[in-house]
């Protein structure tokens, strides 16, 4: 087993044992099958942090998430992290986040989570240890390449290519790249940008890590080998682009589709109680704290009751923009194709009116009403396919 795979094994062990009050260098080294002195040096060389520094950072990222999303007291969180002395916990937390836990909660409680707040910051070092010969390039070089080759196909990545805790490497001199970023502290995420005939050649890079997410986007005519390049867990979804200039949807008598605002909080609360907690939670946070400003909630009403909701997202950046029905929720008694079509049609029309070309990303033919089959029926064109391979 290669050194980087053993380090990955140790990181996976830490992710499952970090709550152990007696977690020590000796225990982690034993789990990885190394002597203590050699293992600590190897771990630091592969990740940029000693073993116990990594454990401390890992615990503080968990603490930050709890401070932002839970009502647990700072003392309870400190104890959960294995700190019996709150002052030691506060000191360790401040060393990473620059402020005391209570101040961090006050400043961040109602803000959306950002990846920089919970990353361990080791994935780039681990990748470079595994592939030292690859040339690292500026992210803008990748963005320029995607913008000039196929901006529609790569719109999501052009807008959302990360700016922290990531790195881009050139795979050859012909404009082929790989992006590495942290998916979870124990997982590496790799995204390939290469010619379709070279995907098989580069897909094997994921095998350097015991836990890895490999992603790549191809044209609609690409055929994935039956063995999925030898990986067992493969998912695929189509990226669809709306081709029309307008869309007509028939609204039956007694139904209404409209944007939901603060005055509709009671309707959304009732909708959430019926089993649709996700849109209810996001709606409440948007209305109470002004977050998620890029989302418009489209509601489907029958009489005075809210029976469906579509979260329409408006994304823009680096000169591109698009809209997407990022979530579709229907009350159980009204969960049917006709109601789904009403909401997706309304989301499409809204994107067209606002000048954000409508897209459906990662739509699968087995993906419920937000599926490729429905997209094609409504005038969307399959533009590309996105494949995700998981190694665990």
Secondary structure, 3 states (H helix, E strand, C coil): CCHHHHHHHHHHHHHHHCCCCCCCHHHHHHHHCCCHHHHHHHHHHHHCCCHHHHHHHHHHHHHHHHHHHCCCCHHHHHHHCCCCCHHHHHHHHHHHHCCCHHHHHHHHCCCCCCHHHCCCCCHHHHHHHHCCCCEEECHHHHHHHHHHHHCCCCHHHHHHCCCCCEEEEEEECCCEEEEEEEEECCEEEEEEECCHHHHHHHHHHHHHCCCEEEEEEEECCCCCCCCHHHCCEEEEEEEEEECCCCCCCCCCCCEEEEECCHHHHHHHHHHHHCCCHHHHHHHHHHHHHCCCCCEEEEEEEECCEEEEEEEEEEEEECCEEEEEEEEEEECHHHCCHHHHHHHHHHHHHHHHHHCCCEEEEEECCCCCCCCHHHHHHCCEEEEEEEEEEEEC
